[in-house]
Structures are given as C-alpha cells and as structure tokens.
C-alpha cells in the first residue's frame, strides 16, 4: 500500500489518516531509521545470536523461504546470511491490494563474531521457518572463507 496522505476525492477520514500515519511510521521503522540491520533493505530476517563456551548459535526467521533461497557464508570472523524472498503471486504487488504487510526482496545480514570459528564444524539447518547456524569455536585463529550448505 502506498503512502497517500491526500487524495483527489477529498479529506481523509480519521481512520484513514491513522492508517496512513501507521504506514508512514512503519516504513520509517523498517527502512533502517530505528533498525540499523536493515540498511535500507525492504526486509531482513530477525536474528538471535547466542554464545556458549564452545560455540555460537545464530537463528534467523525466514518464513516462506526454501533452503535453496538462502545462502550462508563465513569469512574471517563474519557470518553472512543472504537470499531473496519472492512474492507468492503477482496479485500481491498490484495496486488493488487492500493490505500488504509482508515484505519481499533480497536481503543480507552479517554477524561479526568475537572469536574465529572452525569452518569445518559449521552446520546450518532450517525447520519451521527458522534457520539455525551453529559455529564451533576454534582454538587458534586461522581466517577461512567457506560456503555452508543448508539442510532441511
């Protein structure tokens, strides 16, 4: 839905004005004004990052994505999740859509970890719309760059 504070037919009702203001603030919020990780992207998956003595665990909400739509890479001490969420139907992108709150498009999220991990012991799985990447910490710091396969 496009932000339209004025219309040709006349003044907006109070309810319509509230809807338009909510849309405006929602777009500002999701465009990176208050959520730096989006960096101007239309959307990006929400992340949880946990550290244990022997590993890091990163979980990302990726509803509607297949494992083939997600790329997981690790380089140096940075884990990057990227991909694209495509609209289900062309109707969702048409002007006649009455409500369109879901976001689509390309995304990229990076997490820089405090310690290097063993690139051979990184696993990724995706279940029920949640991507989980487990990165085992390593004793010595040896930069590596690898692509991690995501399994169902």
NORHUSUL-V540336 format. One record per helix or strand. SS is the DSSP state (@ for helix, = for strand). FROM is the first residue (numbers start at 1). LEN is the number of residues. Records with the same first field share a line. If there is no record, write none. Layout:
SS=FROM-LEN  FROM-LEN
This chain:
==7-1  10-1  47-5  55-7  70-6  78-8  105-8  117-11  130-8  145-4  150-2
@=14-20  36-3  67-3  90-4
